[in-house]
Amino acid sequence: MRLKALEALRNLSHQIIAAEALATQADQLGAAAHDAGDTERADAFRQRVRHHRIRSMALQGEFDALKQRYAETYQTAP
């Protein structure tokens, strides 16, 4: 069970990194579209940025909750 929890934490951290990377990439593409005067495309990229940032925050919440449960379950007493 302990290894499964650690694996879940690792998977969540990878998903958080991926969501943030996608948000950053969409943000850069949106900025380029805005600079080129393509406001429709820039707005679409802003929506994608928002989607990925919200996903990242949700995953971070899951990560923090699992990390807390892990610490409570497997923490060794001093």
C-alpha positions in Angstrom: 0.0 0.0 0.0 2.8 2.4 0.8 4.4 1.9 -2.6 1.1 2.5 -4.3 0.7 5.8 -2.4 4.2 6.9 -3.4 3.5 5.9 -7.0 0.2 7.9 -6.9 2.1 10.9 -5.6 4.7 10.6 -8.3 2.0 10.3 -11.0 0.2 13.4 -9.7 3.4 15.4 -9.7 4.0 14.4 -13.3 0.5 15.4 -14.2 0.9 18.8 -12.5 4.1 19.5 -14.4 2.4 18.5 -17.6 -0.6 20.7 -17.0 1.7 23.7 -16.2 3.8 23.1 -19.2 0.7 23.0 -21.4 -0.6 26.2 -19.8 2.7 27.9 -20.4 2.8 26.8 -24.0 -0.8 27.9 -24.7 0.0 31.3 -23.0 3.0 31.8 -25.3 0.9 30.9 -28.4 -1.9 33.2 -27.2 0.5 36.1 -26.8 1.9 35.5 -30.3 -1.6 35.4 -31.7 -2.5 38.6 -29.9 0.6 40.3 -31.2 -0.3 39.2 -34.7 -3.7 40.8 -34.3 -5.6 37.4 -34.2 -7.8 38.1 -31.2 -10.1 35.1 -31.9 -7.2 32.7 -31.7 -5.7 34.6 -28.7 -9.0 34.2 -26.9 -9.1 30.5 -27.7 -5.6 30.1 -26.3 -6.5 32.0 -23.1 -9.4 29.5 -22.6 -6.9 26.7 -22.9 -4.5 28.4 -20.4 -7.3 28.8 -17.9 -8.3 25.1 -18.4 -4.8 23.9 -17.8 -4.2 26.2 -14.8 -7.5 25.0 -13.2 -6.5 21.4 -13.9 -3.1 22.0 -12.3 -4.7 23.5 -9.2 -7.1 20.6 -8.8 -4.2 18.1 -9.2 -2.2 20.1 -6.6 -5.1 19.7 -4.2 -5.2 16.0 -4.8 -1.5 15.8 -4.3 -1.6 17.7 -1.0 -4.4 15.6 0.3 -2.7 12.4 -0.5 0.6 13.7 0.8 -1.1 14.5 4.1 -2.8 11.1 4.3 0.6 9.4 3.5 2.3 11.4 6.3 -0.4 10.5 8.8 -0.4 6.8 7.9 3.4 6.2 7.5 5.0 8.9 9.6 7.4 7.3 12.1 7.2 8.5 15.7 10.3 10.3 17.0 
